[in-house]
Protein backbone atom coordinates (compact mmCIF):
# COMPACT_ATOMS: atom_id res chain seq x y z
CA UNK A 1 0.00 0.00 0.00
CA UNK A 2 2.96 2.30 0.49
CA UNK A 3 3.67 2.49 -3.22
CA UNK A 4 -0.01 3.00 -4.03
CA UNK A 5 0.28 6.26 -2.10
CA UNK A 6 3.36 7.27 -4.10
CA UNK A 7 1.41 6.96 -7.32
CA UNK A 8 -1.06 9.63 -6.21
CA UNK A 9 0.35 12.94 -7.47
CA UNK A 10 -1.91 14.87 -5.06
CA UNK A 11 0.10 13.49 -2.16
CA UNK A 12 3.45 14.54 -3.64
CA UNK A 13 5.29 17.78 -2.93
CA UNK A 14 7.09 19.69 -5.71
CA UNK A 15 10.63 20.73 -4.82
CA UNK A 16 13.76 22.35 -6.27
CA UNK A 17 17.25 21.30 -5.14
CA UNK A 18 20.42 23.03 -6.33
CA UNK A 19 24.09 22.61 -5.48
CA UNK A 20 27.28 24.31 -6.64
CA UNK A 21 30.61 22.53 -6.16
CA UNK A 22 34.05 24.13 -6.39
CA UNK A 23 36.84 21.60 -6.88
CA UNK A 24 40.59 22.09 -6.89
CA UNK A 25 42.38 19.16 -8.54
CA UNK A 26 45.83 18.63 -7.06
CA UNK A 27 46.86 15.78 -9.36
CA UNK A 28 45.38 12.64 -10.92
CA UNK A 29 44.74 11.08 -7.49
CA UNK A 30 43.76 13.93 -5.16
CA UNK A 31 41.34 16.84 -5.12
CA UNK A 32 39.77 19.20 -2.59
CA UNK A 33 36.24 20.57 -2.80
CA UNK A 34 33.61 22.70 -1.15
CA UNK A 35 29.89 22.93 -1.92
CA UNK A 36 26.88 25.06 -1.18
CA UNK A 37 23.28 23.97 -1.71
CA UNK A 38 19.67 24.87 -1.01
CA UNK A 39 16.21 23.33 -1.23
CA UNK A 40 12.81 24.85 -1.96
CA UNK A 41 9.86 22.72 -0.83
CA UNK A 42 6.07 23.07 -0.43
CA UNK A 43 5.61 23.48 -4.19
CA UNK A 44 8.72 25.71 -4.44
CA UNK A 45 7.34 28.21 -1.91
CA UNK A 46 9.47 27.55 1.21
CA UNK A 47 13.25 27.85 1.64
CA UNK A 48 13.60 24.89 4.00
CA UNK A 49 17.24 23.87 3.84
CA UNK A 50 20.73 25.24 3.25
CA UNK A 51 23.89 23.19 3.53
CA UNK A 52 27.59 23.17 2.78
CA UNK A 53 30.35 20.57 2.48
CA UNK A 54 34.11 20.53 2.62
CA UNK A 55 36.29 17.53 1.87
CA UNK A 56 38.57 15.76 -0.58
CA UNK A 57 38.78 12.76 -2.87
CA UNK A 58 41.52 10.17 -3.24
CA UNK A 59 41.71 7.78 -6.21
CA UNK A 60 44.17 4.97 -5.36
CA UNK A 61 43.29 3.45 -8.77
CA UNK A 62 41.38 5.20 -11.59
CA UNK A 63 38.15 3.24 -11.03
CA UNK A 64 37.96 3.76 -7.25
CA UNK A 65 37.45 6.99 -5.31
CA UNK A 66 37.40 7.48 -1.54
CA UNK A 67 35.84 10.77 -0.42
CA UNK A 68 35.74 11.87 3.22
CA UNK A 69 33.87 15.11 3.89
CA UNK A 70 32.10 17.18 6.50
CA UNK A 71 28.61 18.56 5.90
CA UNK A 72 26.72 21.24 7.80
CA UNK A 73 22.93 21.29 7.32
CA UNK A 74 20.54 24.03 8.45
CA UNK A 75 16.85 23.11 8.29
CA UNK A 76 14.35 25.99 8.18
CA UNK A 77 17.28 28.44 8.36
CA UNK A 78 15.23 31.67 8.23
CA UNK A 79 12.72 30.72 10.93
CA UNK A 80 12.65 30.75 14.72
CA UNK A 81 12.76 26.94 14.80
CA UNK A 82 15.92 26.53 12.71
CA UNK A 83 17.69 23.25 13.39
CA UNK A 84 21.33 22.44 12.68
CA UNK A 85 22.93 19.12 11.84
CA UNK A 86 26.60 18.16 11.52
CA UNK A 87 27.51 15.16 9.40
CA UNK A 88 30.80 13.27 9.19
CA UNK A 89 30.75 11.32 5.93
CA UNK A 90 32.75 8.80 3.93
CA UNK A 91 31.76 8.09 0.33
CA UNK A 92 33.31 5.25 -1.67
CA UNK A 93 32.56 4.78 -5.37
CA UNK A 94 33.70 2.16 -7.87
CA UNK A 95 33.20 2.55 -11.63
CA UNK A 96 32.71 -0.37 -14.02
CA UNK A 97 32.73 0.13 -17.82
CA UNK A 98 29.80 -1.55 -19.58
CA UNK A 99 30.28 -1.17 -23.35
CA UNK A 100 29.92 2.60 -23.92
CA UNK A 101 28.28 3.16 -20.52
CA UNK A 102 29.70 3.42 -17.00
CA UNK A 103 28.14 1.69 -14.01
CA UNK A 104 29.00 3.25 -10.63
CA UNK A 105 28.47 1.44 -7.32
CA UNK A 106 28.70 3.82 -4.37
CA UNK A 107 27.93 4.04 -0.68
CA UNK A 108 27.99 6.96 1.74
CA UNK A 109 28.35 6.28 5.46
CA UNK A 110 27.21 9.21 7.61
CA UNK A 111 27.35 10.01 11.31
CA UNK A 112 24.74 12.68 12.00
CA UNK A 113 24.89 14.96 15.04
CA UNK A 114 21.59 16.80 15.35
CA UNK A 115 20.22 19.57 17.57
CA UNK A 116 16.94 17.83 18.30
CA UNK A 117 17.42 14.15 17.45
CA UNK A 118 19.66 11.39 18.79
CA UNK A 119 22.97 11.02 17.01
CA UNK A 120 22.75 8.32 14.37
CA UNK A 121 24.59 6.33 11.71
CA UNK A 122 23.22 6.28 8.17
CA UNK A 123 24.03 4.15 5.12
CA UNK A 124 23.26 5.38 1.59
CA UNK A 125 23.97 2.77 -1.12
CA UNK A 126 23.59 4.08 -4.67
CA UNK A 127 23.82 2.65 -8.18
CA UNK A 128 24.25 4.88 -11.25
CA UNK A 129 24.40 4.15 -14.96
CA UNK A 130 25.64 6.85 -17.36
CA UNK A 131 26.13 6.86 -21.12
CA UNK A 132 27.27 9.48 -23.67
CA UNK A 133 24.59 11.04 -25.85
CA UNK A 134 25.35 12.21 -29.40
CA UNK A 135 28.80 13.04 -30.77
CA UNK A 136 31.65 13.58 -28.36
CA UNK A 137 31.81 17.31 -29.08
CA UNK A 138 28.42 17.70 -27.38
CA UNK A 139 29.94 16.76 -24.02
CA UNK A 140 26.56 15.30 -23.02
CA UNK A 141 25.76 12.28 -20.86
CA UNK A 142 22.44 10.75 -19.84
CA UNK A 143 22.24 9.02 -16.48
CA UNK A 144 19.86 7.25 -14.12
CA UNK A 145 20.38 6.32 -10.48
CA UNK A 146 18.74 4.78 -7.45
CA UNK A 147 19.76 5.58 -3.86
CA UNK A 148 18.29 4.17 -0.65
CA UNK A 149 18.72 5.81 2.77
CA UNK A 150 18.99 3.53 5.80
CA UNK A 151 18.91 4.72 9.43
CA UNK A 152 21.10 2.22 11.29
CA UNK A 153 19.99 3.36 14.74
CA UNK A 154 16.29 2.83 14.02
CA UNK A 155 17.02 -0.09 11.67
CA UNK A 156 14.67 1.26 9.03
CA UNK A 157 14.84 2.36 5.38
CA UNK A 158 13.58 5.94 5.19
CA UNK A 159 13.81 7.07 1.54
CA UNK A 160 14.28 5.79 -1.99
CA UNK A 161 15.56 8.39 -4.46
CA UNK A 162 15.15 7.49 -8.14
CA UNK A 163 16.78 9.96 -10.52
CA UNK A 164 17.23 10.46 -14.26
CA UNK A 165 18.66 13.33 -16.26
CA UNK A 166 21.54 14.80 -18.21
CA UNK A 167 25.04 16.08 -17.55
CA UNK A 168 26.52 18.72 -19.85
CA UNK A 169 30.25 19.52 -19.87
CA UNK A 170 30.69 23.01 -21.31
CA UNK A 171 34.49 23.04 -20.96
CA UNK A 172 37.23 21.86 -18.59
CA UNK A 173 36.03 24.38 -16.00
CA UNK A 174 32.24 24.01 -15.94
CA UNK A 175 29.80 21.08 -15.85
CA UNK A 176 26.06 21.21 -15.26
CA UNK A 177 23.60 18.50 -14.25
CA UNK A 178 19.84 18.79 -14.81
CA UNK A 179 17.75 15.88 -13.57
CA UNK A 180 14.49 14.71 -12.04
CA UNK A 181 14.27 12.88 -8.72
CA UNK A 182 11.30 10.92 -7.48
CA UNK A 183 11.72 10.97 -3.70
CA UNK A 184 9.77 8.07 -2.22
CA UNK A 185 9.23 8.26 1.52
CA UNK A 186 9.32 4.80 3.04
CA UNK A 187 8.21 5.79 6.55
CA UNK A 188 4.58 6.75 5.78
CA UNK A 189 5.12 10.07 7.59
CA UNK A 190 6.27 12.66 5.06
CA UNK A 191 4.77 13.05 1.58
CA UNK A 192 6.63 11.84 -1.48
CA UNK A 193 8.17 14.52 -3.69
CA UNK A 194 8.84 15.35 -7.31
CA UNK A 195 12.18 17.14 -7.32
CA UNK A 196 13.87 19.15 -10.06
CA UNK A 197 17.63 19.25 -9.45
CA UNK A 198 20.14 21.69 -10.97
CA UNK A 199 23.80 21.24 -10.04
CA UNK A 200 26.93 23.07 -11.16
CA UNK A 201 30.57 21.94 -10.92
CA UNK A 202 33.38 24.44 -11.28
CA UNK A 203 36.87 22.98 -11.48
CA UNK A 204 40.32 24.48 -10.95
CA UNK A 205 43.84 23.06 -11.01
CA UNK A 206 45.02 20.05 -13.01
CA UNK A 207 41.80 19.41 -14.91
CA UNK A 208 43.19 16.89 -17.37
CA UNK A 209 44.53 14.66 -14.59
CA UNK A 210 41.62 14.83 -12.14
CA UNK A 211 40.27 11.93 -10.06
CA UNK A 212 36.68 10.85 -10.58
CA UNK A 213 34.21 13.15 -8.77
CA UNK A 214 31.27 11.15 -7.41
CA UNK A 215 27.89 12.73 -6.83
CA UNK A 216 27.48 13.82 -3.20
CA UNK A 217 23.71 14.33 -3.01
HUVEN-V153823 format. One record per pair of residues at least 12 apart in sequence whose ideal C-beta (glycine too) atoms are under 7 Angstrom apart, sorted by sequence separation. I is the first residue (numbers start at 0). J is the second residue. If there is no record, write none. Layout:
i->I j->J
i->I j->J
This chain:
i->20 j->32
i->21 j->33
i->37 j->49
i->54 j->66
i->55 j->67
i->72 j->84
i->109 j->121
i->147 j->159
i->164 j->176
i->165 j->177
i->181 j->193
i->182 j->194
i->200 j->212
i->54 j->67
i->92 j->105
i->129 j->142
i->164 j->177
i->165 j->178
i->20 j->34
i->36 j->50
i->54 j->68
i->71 j->85
i->72 j->86
i->91 j->105
i->108 j->122
i->109 j->123
i->128 j->142
i->146 j->160
i->164 j->178
i->180 j->194
i->19 j->34
i->53 j->68
i->54 j->69
i->90 j->105
i->91 j->106
i->127 j->142
i->128 j->143
i->163 j->178
i->164 j->179
i->18 j->34
i->19 j->35
i->35 j->51
i->52 j->68
i->53 j->69
i->70 j->86
i->106 j->122
i->107 j->123
i->145 j->161
i->162 j->178
i->163 j->179
i->179 j->195
i->180 j->196
i->34 j->51
i->52 j->69
i->90 j->107
i->106 j->123
i->127 j->144
i->162 j->179
i->18 j->36
i->33 j->51
i->34 j->52
i->52 j->70
i->69 j->87
i->70 j->88
i->106 j->124
i->126 j->144
i->144 j->162
i->162 j->180
i->178 j->196
i->17 j->36
i->33 j->52
i->88 j->107
i->89 j->108
i->106 j->125
i->125 j->144
i->126 j->145
i->143 j->162
i->161 j->180
i->16 j->36
i->17 j->37
i->33 j->53
i->50 j->70
i->51 j->71
i->68 j->88
i->88 j->108
i->105 j->125
i->125 j->145
i->143 j->163
i->160 j->180
i->161 j->181
i->177 j->197
i->50 j->71
i->67 j->88
i->88 j->109
i->125 j->146
i->16 j->38
i->32 j->54
i->50 j->72
i->67 j->89
i->104 j->126
i->142 j->164
i->160 j->182
i->176 j->198
i->32 j->55
i->50 j->73
i->86 j->109
i->87 j->110
i->123 j->146
i->124 j->147
i->175 j->198
i->14 j->38
i->15 j->39
i->31 j->55
i->48 j->72
i->49 j->73
i->66 j->90
i->86 j->110
i->103 j->127
i->141 j->165
i->142 j->166
i->158 j->182
i->159 j->183
i->175 j->199
i->14 j->39
i->30 j->55
i->48 j->73
i->86 j->111
i->123 j->148
i->140 j->165
i->158 j->183
i->14 j->40
i->29 j->55
i->30 j->56
i->48 j->74
i->65 j->91
i->102 j->128
i->139 j->165
i->140 j->166
i->158 j->184
i->159 j->185
i->174 j->200
i->47 j->74
i->49 j->76
i->84 j->111
i->85 j->112
i->121 j->148
i->122 j->149
i->158 j->185
i->12 j->40
i->15 j->43
i->29 j->57
i->47 j->75
i->64 j->92
i->84 j->112
i->100 j->128
i->101 j->129
i->121 j->149
i->139 j->167
i->157 j->185
i->173 j->201
i->12 j->41
i->13 j->42
i->28 j->57
i->84 j->113
i->100 j->129
i->121 j->150
i->122 j->151
i->138 j->167
i->156 j->185
i->157 j->186
i->172 j->201
i->12 j->42
i->13 j->43
i->28 j->58
i->63 j->93
i->100 j->130
i->121 j->151
i->138 j->168
i->172 j->202
i->46 j->77
i->62 j->93
i->83 j->114
i->99 j->130
i->119 j->150
i->120 j->151
i->138 j->169
i->155 j->186
i->171 j->202
i->62 j->94
i->82 j->114
i->99 j->131
i->119 j->151
i->120 j->152
i->82 j->115
i->119 j->152
i->117 j->152
i->171 j->206
i->105 j->213
i->94 j->211
i->92 j->211
i->92 j->213
i->90 j->213
i->90 j->215
i->64 j->210
i->64 j->211
i->66 j->213
i->64 j->213
i->58 j->210
i->58 j->211
i->56 j->210
i->56 j->212
i->52 j->215
i->5 j->183
i->12 j->190
i->14 j->192
i->16 j->194
i->22 j->200
i->24 j->202
i->11 j->190
i->25 j->204
i->26 j->205
i->30 j->209
i->10 j->190
i->11 j->191
i->12 j->192
i->13 j->193
i->14 j->194
i->15 j->195
i->16 j->196
i->17 j->197
i->18 j->198
i->19 j->199
i->20 j->200
i->21 j->201
i->22 j->202
i->23 j->203
i->24 j->204
i->25 j->205
i->30 j->210
i->36 j->216
i->10 j->191
i->11 j->192
i->17 j->198
i->22 j->203
i->23 j->204
i->24 j->205
i->27 j->208
i->29 j->210
i->34 j->215
i->11 j->193
i->24 j->206
i->26 j->208
i->27 j->209
i->28 j->210
i->27 j->210
i->1 j->185
i->24 j->209
i->1 j->187
i->5 j->191
i->22 j->212
i->18 j->216
